[in-house]
Amino acid sequence: MPRKSNWPLVIMAVWVLILATVPTALGNYEMRIAISIAMFTALALSWNFIGGYTGYPSFSTAAFYGIGCYVGALAQRNGVPAAAAWLAAAVVVGGISWAIGSVVLRLKGHYFAIGSIALVDVSRLVVSSWGSLTGGGDGLNVPLLDGRPPEVSGLVLKVMLFIMVCAFIANVIVDRTRLGFGLRCIEQNEDAADMVGINATRYKTAAYVLSAVFPAAVGAVYASWVGYIDPTDSFAILLTIKVPVMVLLGGAGTLLGPVVGAVAFILLEEVFWANFLEWNRAIMGAIIVLLIFFLPGGLLKLDYRGIIAGVQRRLRPARAAVQPERKAG
């Protein structure tokens, strides 16, 4: 296996340091943006396991995130400390994803995509119908974290950054081990991977579980932060669309692609919300279409050297035309 560059690790370490220090010196708005970036970067890195390395178009993120919200909230309402509740959410959803993955991962292509979307709807329906436990459509109040709002926001940022770093480290481990090699083989040709001795079912299940545990933890922490959850927001279909778009925007199957995509998407979304509120979703939809047609490999897979060389070639005739004019003058 070829030696991997350590530059992604250095860049990520610097980025985490910036997110951990700069927002705390600024205001509440910057803190909220930093939390959103850490949160969605963790979600994007999680999706990268199943959608990036394995090539399976999963739309289950909202299901894992929503179940994590409710598991963490119910645990806290029953006296479990917040940190233990967040960990419990990741463990429970990891077990659920392992059980579901053994069935859903038998599907391929569009059928798998449809099955993963159905999982979001089924999860929302179960939570909405189980009113005696989850509060149903009325939602559920979650015990708030102790401390003043700035202190709570600072704690949430640190926890989100911790989850993000864990998801990134898991990506590094997958990328540089036999698991990552096997997942890439499955992406290229699953039947051929089976023929050369790669247990596709086991590898896909591992990727699916990894894509579930981190969103569950993120959901549980978010529920503790906002203090209230309901089925509509917790299982929002928009969430399960935004996360794959972030990964594709940055570059699927890479270490820094999900990070770059999440940051770019969140910042663009903030600009649109601030200046084009009525057209926000239309503009984001247009970006998705442009991404599919003109940026299929993502920002990190662009041939920047080729682009620069092309620009230089176009500038040379213009410079050559200017020089004779100067000589004639």
C-alpha positions as CSV (number, residue, x, y, z in Angstrom):
1,M,0.0,0.0,0.0
2,P,1.5,3.4,-1.0
3,R,2.6,5.8,1.7
4,K,0.0,8.5,2.4
5,S,0.8,12.2,2.9
6,N,0.5,13.6,6.3
7,W,-0.5,17.0,5.1
8,P,-4.3,16.4,5.6
9,L,-3.5,15.7,9.3
10,V,-1.5,18.9,9.7
11,I,-4.2,21.0,7.9
12,M,-7.0,19.5,10.1
13,A,-5.0,20.1,13.3
14,V,-4.6,23.8,12.4
15,W,-8.3,24.0,11.4
16,V,-9.4,22.5,14.7
17,L,-7.2,24.9,16.6
18,I,-8.8,27.8,14.8
19,L,-12.3,26.7,15.4
20,A,-11.5,26.0,19.1
21,T,-10.0,29.4,19.8
22,V,-11.2,32.2,17.4
23,P,-15.0,32.0,17.9
24,T,-14.7,32.1,21.7
25,A,-12.9,35.5,21.4
26,L,-15.7,36.8,19.2
27,G,-19.5,37.0,19.7
28,N,-22.5,34.6,19.9
29,Y,-23.1,34.7,16.1
30,E,-19.5,33.5,15.4
31,M,-19.9,30.8,18.1
32,R,-23.1,29.5,16.5
33,I,-21.4,29.4,13.1
34,A,-18.4,27.5,14.6
35,I,-20.8,24.9,16.2
36,S,-22.7,24.5,12.9
37,I,-19.4,23.9,11.0
38,A,-18.1,21.4,13.5
39,M,-21.5,19.6,13.6
40,F,-21.9,19.3,9.8
41,T,-18.3,18.5,9.3
42,A,-18.7,15.5,11.6
43,L,-21.9,14.5,9.7
44,A,-20.1,14.8,6.4
45,L,-17.1,12.8,7.5
46,S,-19.5,10.1,8.7
47,W,-21.3,10.0,5.3
48,N,-17.9,9.6,3.7
49,F,-17.5,6.1,5.0
50,I,-20.5,4.7,3.1
51,G,-21.0,7.2,0.3
52,G,-17.4,8.2,-0.4
53,Y,-15.2,5.1,0.1
54,T,-17.9,2.5,-0.6
55,G,-19.9,4.5,-3.3
56,Y,-23.3,3.6,-1.8
57,P,-25.7,6.6,-2.1
58,S,-27.0,6.6,1.5
59,F,-29.7,9.0,2.7
60,S,-29.9,7.5,6.2
61,T,-28.1,10.3,8.0
62,A,-31.2,12.0,9.2
63,A,-32.5,8.7,10.6
64,F,-29.4,8.1,12.7
65,Y,-29.2,11.7,13.8
66,G,-32.9,11.8,14.8
67,I,-32.7,8.5,16.7
68,G,-29.6,9.8,18.5
69,C,-31.6,12.9,19.5
70,Y,-34.3,10.9,21.1
71,V,-32.0,8.3,22.7
72,G,-29.9,11.0,24.3
73,A,-33.0,13.0,25.3
74,L,-34.8,10.0,26.9
75,A,-31.6,9.0,28.7
76,Q,-31.2,12.4,30.2
77,R,-34.9,12.6,31.2
78,N,-34.3,9.4,33.2
79,G,-31.4,10.9,35.2
80,V,-28.5,9.8,33.0
81,P,-25.6,12.4,32.9
82,A,-25.4,14.2,29.7
83,A,-22.0,12.8,28.6
84,A,-23.2,9.2,29.3
85,A,-26.4,9.9,27.4
86,W,-24.4,11.1,24.4
87,L,-22.3,8.0,24.4
88,A,-25.3,5.8,24.9
89,A,-26.9,7.4,21.8
90,A,-23.9,6.4,19.7
91,V,-23.8,2.9,21.1
92,V,-27.5,2.3,20.6
93,V,-27.7,3.7,17.1
94,G,-24.5,1.7,16.2
95,G,-26.3,-1.5,17.2
96,I,-29.5,-0.4,15.3
97,S,-27.5,0.4,12.2
98,W,-25.7,-3.0,12.4
99,A,-29.0,-4.8,12.5
100,I,-30.6,-2.7,9.7
101,G,-27.4,-2.8,7.6
102,S,-27.6,-6.6,7.3
103,V,-30.8,-6.1,5.4
104,V,-30.6,-2.7,3.7
105,L,-27.1,-3.4,2.3
106,R,-28.4,-6.3,0.3
107,L,-29.8,-3.6,-2.0
108,K,-27.6,-1.8,-4.5
109,G,-27.7,1.4,-6.5
110,H,-31.0,3.2,-6.7
111,Y,-32.7,0.5,-4.6
112,F,-30.4,1.1,-1.7
113,A,-30.9,4.9,-2.0
114,I,-34.7,4.4,-1.9
115,G,-34.4,2.0,1.1
116,S,-32.2,4.5,3.0
117,I,-34.7,7.3,2.4
118,A,-37.5,5.0,3.6
119,L,-35.6,4.4,6.8
120,V,-35.9,8.2,7.6
121,D,-39.6,8.2,7.0
122,V,-40.2,5.0,9.0
123,S,-38.1,6.3,11.9
124,R,-40.1,9.6,11.9
125,L,-43.4,7.7,11.8
126,V,-42.4,5.4,14.8
127,V,-41.3,8.4,16.9
128,S,-44.5,10.3,16.0
129,S,-46.7,7.4,16.8
130,W,-45.1,6.4,20.1
131,G,-46.4,9.3,22.0
132,S,-46.3,7.7,25.4
133,L,-42.5,7.5,25.2
134,T,-41.4,10.2,22.7
135,G,-44.1,12.8,23.1
136,G,-45.3,12.2,19.6
137,G,-45.9,15.2,17.4
138,D,-45.8,17.5,20.5
139,G,-42.1,16.9,20.8
140,L,-40.0,16.4,23.9
141,N,-38.3,18.7,26.4
142,V,-34.7,17.9,27.0
143,P,-32.9,18.8,30.3
144,L,-30.7,21.8,29.6
145,L,-27.0,21.8,30.3
146,D,-25.8,23.6,33.4
147,G,-24.2,27.1,33.1
148,R,-24.8,30.4,31.5
149,P,-25.5,30.5,27.7
150,P,-21.9,31.5,26.7
151,E,-20.5,28.7,28.9
152,V,-23.0,26.2,27.4
153,S,-22.2,27.2,23.9
154,G,-18.5,26.9,24.6
155,L,-19.0,23.4,26.0
156,V,-21.1,22.3,23.0
157,L,-18.5,23.6,20.6
158,K,-15.8,21.6,22.4
159,V,-17.9,18.4,22.3
160,M,-18.8,18.9,18.6
161,L,-15.2,19.4,17.8
162,F,-14.3,16.3,19.7
163,I,-16.8,14.3,17.7
164,M,-15.6,15.9,14.5
165,V,-12.0,14.9,15.3
166,C,-13.0,11.4,16.2
167,A,-14.8,11.1,12.9
168,F,-11.7,12.4,11.0
169,I,-9.4,10.0,12.8
170,A,-11.7,7.2,11.9
171,N,-11.5,8.3,8.3
172,V,-7.7,8.3,8.5
173,I,-7.7,4.8,9.9
174,V,-10.1,3.6,7.2
175,D,-8.2,5.4,4.5
176,R,-4.8,3.8,5.5
177,T,-5.9,0.3,6.3
178,R,-7.2,-2.8,4.5
179,L,-10.7,-1.7,5.3
180,G,-10.3,1.4,3.1
181,F,-8.7,-0.7,0.4
182,G,-11.6,-3.2,0.5
183,L,-14.3,-0.4,0.4
184,R,-12.6,1.2,-2.6
185,C,-12.6,-2.2,-4.3
186,I,-16.3,-2.5,-3.6
187,E,-16.9,0.9,-5.1
188,Q,-15.1,0.0,-8.3
189,N,-16.6,-3.5,-8.7
190,E,-18.4,-5.3,-5.9
191,D,-18.6,-8.6,-7.7
192,A,-14.9,-8.6,-8.5
193,A,-14.1,-7.7,-4.9
194,D,-16.0,-10.8,-3.7
195,M,-14.1,-12.9,-6.2
196,V,-10.7,-11.8,-4.8
197,G,-11.6,-12.7,-1.2
198,I,-13.0,-9.4,0.1
199,N,-16.0,-10.0,2.3
200,A,-18.2,-7.3,0.9
201,T,-21.0,-7.7,3.3
202,R,-18.8,-7.4,6.4
203,Y,-16.9,-4.4,4.9
204,K,-20.1,-2.6,3.9
205,T,-21.7,-3.2,7.3
206,A,-18.6,-1.7,9.0
207,A,-18.8,1.4,6.8
208,Y,-22.6,1.7,7.5
209,V,-22.1,1.4,11.3
210,L,-19.4,4.1,11.2
211,S,-21.7,6.3,9.2
212,A,-24.3,6.0,12.0
213,V,-22.5,6.4,15.3
214,F,-21.2,9.9,14.8
215,P,-24.5,11.4,13.6
216,A,-26.1,9.8,16.6
217,A,-23.7,11.5,19.0
218,V,-24.1,14.8,17.2
219,G,-27.9,14.5,17.5
220,A,-27.7,13.8,21.2
221,V,-25.5,16.8,21.9
222,Y,-27.6,19.0,19.7
223,A,-30.7,18.0,21.6
224,S,-29.0,18.9,24.9
225,W,-28.0,22.3,23.5
226,V,-31.4,23.4,22.2
227,G,-33.5,21.8,25.0
228,Y,-36.4,20.6,22.7
229,I,-36.8,18.1,19.9
230,D,-39.7,17.0,17.7
231,P,-40.0,14.4,14.9
232,T,-40.2,17.0,12.0
233,D,-36.9,18.7,12.9
234,S,-35.1,15.7,14.1
235,F,-35.8,13.6,11.0
236,A,-35.7,16.5,8.5
237,I,-35.2,15.2,4.9
238,L,-33.3,18.4,4.1
239,L,-30.6,17.2,6.5
240,T,-30.1,13.9,4.7
241,I,-29.7,15.8,1.4
242,K,-27.4,18.5,2.6
243,V,-24.8,16.1,4.1
244,P,-24.1,14.2,0.8
245,V,-24.0,17.5,-1.1
246,M,-21.3,18.8,1.3
247,V,-19.2,15.7,0.7
248,L,-19.6,15.9,-3.1
249,L,-18.8,19.6,-3.0
250,G,-15.5,19.0,-1.3
251,G,-14.6,15.6,-2.8
252,A,-16.0,12.2,-1.9
253,G,-13.6,9.5,-0.7
254,T,-11.0,12.0,0.4
255,L,-9.9,13.0,3.9
256,L,-10.3,16.7,3.6
257,G,-13.1,16.7,1.0
258,P,-16.0,16.5,3.6
259,V,-14.3,19.2,5.7
260,V,-13.9,21.6,2.8
261,G,-17.4,20.9,1.5
262,A,-19.0,21.4,4.9
263,V,-17.3,24.7,5.6
264,A,-18.0,26.0,2.1
265,F,-21.7,24.9,2.3
266,I,-22.3,26.4,5.7
267,L,-20.7,29.7,4.8
268,L,-22.6,29.9,1.5
269,E,-25.8,29.1,3.3
270,E,-25.2,31.9,5.8
271,V,-24.7,34.4,3.0
272,F,-27.9,33.3,1.3
273,W,-29.9,33.4,4.5
274,A,-28.7,36.9,5.2
275,N,-29.2,38.4,1.8
276,F,-31.6,36.1,-0.2
277,L,-33.9,34.6,2.4
278,E,-36.8,34.1,0.0
279,W,-34.6,32.5,-2.7
280,N,-32.4,30.5,-0.3
281,R,-33.6,27.0,-1.2
282,A,-33.8,27.8,-4.9
283,I,-30.2,29.1,-5.0
284,M,-29.0,26.0,-3.0
285,G,-30.9,23.8,-5.5
286,A,-29.2,25.5,-8.4
287,I,-25.8,24.9,-6.7
288,I,-26.6,21.2,-6.4
289,V,-27.4,21.0,-10.1
290,L,-24.2,22.9,-11.0
291,L,-22.2,20.6,-8.7
292,I,-23.5,17.5,-10.4
293,F,-22.8,18.7,-14.0
294,F,-19.7,20.8,-13.6
295,L,-17.9,19.6,-10.5
296,P,-18.5,15.9,-10.3
297,G,-15.2,15.2,-8.5
298,G,-15.5,18.0,-5.9
299,L,-13.2,21.0,-5.1
300,L,-10.3,18.8,-4.0
301,K,-10.2,16.8,-7.2
302,L,-10.1,19.7,-9.6
303,D,-7.0,19.9,-11.8
304,Y,-5.9,23.3,-10.5
305,R,-2.5,23.1,-12.3
306,G,-4.3,22.5,-15.6
307,I,-6.7,25.4,-14.9
308,I,-3.8,27.8,-14.2
309,A,-1.9,26.5,-17.3
310,G,-5.0,27.1,-19.4
311,V,-5.4,30.6,-18.1
312,Q,-1.7,31.3,-18.8
313,R,-2.1,30.0,-22.4
314,R,-5.0,32.3,-23.0
315,L,-3.1,35.3,-21.7
316,R,0.0,34.7,-23.8
317,P,-1.6,35.7,-27.2
318,A,-2.9,38.9,-25.6
319,R,0.6,39.7,-24.3
320,A,2.2,38.9,-27.6
321,A,-0.2,41.3,-29.4
322,V,0.7,44.1,-27.0
323,Q,4.5,43.8,-27.5
324,P,4.5,44.6,-31.3
325,E,2.4,47.6,-30.6
326,R,4.9,48.9,-28.1
327,K,7.8,48.3,-30.5
328,A,5.9,50.1,-33.3
329,G,5.3,53.1,-31.0
